[in-house]
Amino acid sequence: MQRLTGKTCLVTGAARGIGRAIAARFRREGGAVIVTDIDESAGAATAAEIGARFVRLDVSREEDWLRLGDLVPEVDVVVNNAGITGFEAGPVPHDPEHATLEDWRAVHRVNLDGTFLGCRYAIRAMKDRGTGSIINVSSRSGLVGIPAAAAYASSKAAIRNHTKSVALYCAQQGWAIRCNSIHPAAILTPIWEPMLGEGPGREARMAALVADTPLKRFGTPEEVAAVATMLASDEAAYMTAAELNLDGGLLAGSAASPG
């Protein structure tokens, strides 16, 4: 039986990568899926391919969320996945000493403001029925410090905490609106391609990047989508304010045997 039949599911940043995998899995599980992204051509192509509806959305813009509220006034599942690292236009300093205030704010506008606005939209779109699932995509970087990507780590840590505030607020109101966060580590999406490259050295570079991961491999977007599907479904009806790590065991410590 399809687990999301009868549910309207909205996914941000769904044109590619983790968001695309989640949207595709939700559709296969019977959900009526709304793909949103700032990239109109890629988002529309993804929606057409998986049999979903596309709505252009810049998650950092409040007016876009208000317009979405008019277009999609009721929803059962919202996945706040859209995010940036700050390195999309090339290498720039993102350490605590050299990062510019504008670069710091740009990351937080998308990652944190976008999640705040997405949660607010979701609550308003779910509260009349008093039930729903909000899923915020944080990161392993939201649980540890990342000196070279301080803004990204800060924004993802704030998403982790805001998830718990949203979950508690909804419970206070007597609503069965759940809010949980997913914390992926190294997931093999297009963002890694510039570092991996092509040719004979690709496998070696991949191995080096996951050398500290106990399972010794990248995760896949489909593995993140599987967890998101569980959280979206009624199977997780008693789960709220939880954080689920998909990190191949990285945060558990070392799998190496003592010498």
Secondary structure, 3 states (H helix, E strand, C coil): CCCCCCCEEEECCCCCHHHHHHHHHHHHCCCEEEEEECCHHHHHHHHHHHCCEEEECCCCCHHHHHHHHHHCCCCCEEEECCCCCCCCCCCCCCCCCCCCHHHHHHHHHHHHHHHHHHHHHHHHHHCCCCEEEEEEECCHHHCCCCHHHHHHHHHHHHHHHHHHHHHHHHHHCCCEEEEEEEEECCECCHHHHHHHCCCCCHHHHHHHHCCCCCCCCCECHHHHHHHHHHHHCHHHCCCCCCEEEECCCHHHCCCCCCC
